Each structure stands twice: as structure tokens, then as C-alpha cells.
């Protein structure tokens, strides 16, 4: 069963409210909400994710922005911030693309550059 079929809005929100939930399950619920949740919840979570990225990885700077306004990062910078190899980071993103049927790699020419 894929991620989309494992959750619904009610179950994902219940997990987020639970005080002692396992971190892996919590992360799956958040991921489902970002991918399939209502726009208002998606926006809230994406904004929170951006704040968390700035807090936890202050050295990681967006290289540009996707057409939908989401920040785009260099795979090398992401790998460095997480302390993994570029190949590991690339494989993680490829696995997410395959699992969710969503394209995560964006060509630099398709982004709005940071001035």
C-alpha cells in the first residue's frame, strides 16, 4: 500500500495531535498532509518546514525558487548540511519521486534565481 492510501485527513491530523506518537509515524502523517492535504494545511506545513530548515540548517540557502514559490536547493549543499554524500541525497530524492510520482529535481533554468 502506498503512502496516499495509508492515510486520510482525519487519521493524519489525529497523529499530529497525539502527544507520544512515534517520530516516523508523525513524519509520515506530515508528509501525507503536505502531499495530499487541504491547501490551508499544506501551506501551514510548508511554511513551518521552511522555518525549521532555516533554524536547523542555517548554512543551507535556496539557490532559486520553483514556479510554485517553493525554495530550490543544490543537492551538494543539501548533502553537506545533512552530513551525507551527494549520491545518498540524490538517491533519497529519487526514492521520494518514485514513491509519490512527484518530480523533485528541478532544472536550474526552470527556477527564479535568488538575487
N, C-alpha and C positions, 0 to 999 in steps of 0.2 A: 504494500500500500504506500503511495507517495504522500508527501507532506500535505498537499492540498486536501486529500481525502481523510487524513488523520485528525483534522481539527475542524471546528466551526467557530463562529464568533463567540458563542456562549462559553464553550469549553476553553478557548484561548484566554478570554477575559477572566474566567474563574482562576486559571493558573496564575495570571498576573497578580490577582488579589490575594492569593494564598501566601501565608507568611513563612512557611517552611518548605516550599517546593524545591525540588532538585534543580540545580542550575542548568543542566542540559535540557530538561523539560521546559523550564522557563524560557530558555533561548529559542527552543523550537516554537513555542507559542508566540514569542515576539516576531520571529521570522515569518510565521504564518500571517500574523496581523500586518506586517509590512508588505508582504506579497499579495494578500487576498482580502485584507480587512477594509472597512469603510474608509473613505478618503480622509475624514477628520482624524481618525485614529492613526492612519498611515502617516499623515503629516506630523502629528504629535511625536510619533516614534522616530521618524526620520530626523526631526529637529533635535530630539533627545540624543539620538545616535551621533549627530554632528557635534553636540556639546561634549559628549563622552569622548569622542575622538580627540577633540581639542584638549581636553583635560588629561587624558591618559597618554596621548601621543603628540605632545606639543610640537615636536620636530617634524611631524607629518603635515605637509602643506599641500593643498589642492593645486594641481597643475593647470586645471581648467574646469569648466562646468559643462555637463551634458545638456542637450536641448531641453530636458525637463527640469533643469536647475540643480541637479544633484552634483556634488563635487566629484571630480575625477582625480585619481592619484596615480603616480608612477608605480608600477609593480616593484621596481627596485626599492623605492622609498618605503612601500608597504612592508616588503620582506625585511628590510633593515629595521624598521620600527618594531616588528614582531619577533625579531631575532631568528628568522628562518631564511633559507635560501630562496632566491628568486624562483627556482624551479618548484619548490614546495608551495610558494604563494600562488604561482601560476596554476599548479595542479588543484589547489583548494578552490580557486575561482572557476576552473573548468568543471570541477565536480558540482559546484553550485549551479552553473549554467545548465549542465546535463540534468540535474535533479529538478530544476524549476522551469526549464525551457525558456530561460531569460538570458539575453546577451549581456554579459558584464564587461567584456573588453570593448572599449570604445576607441576608435582610431583618433589620434591626436588632431587630425584635420576636421573631425566632427565635433570638436569641443570649442567652447568660447574660452579664450585664453585669459589668464589672470594677468592684469597689467602690473 
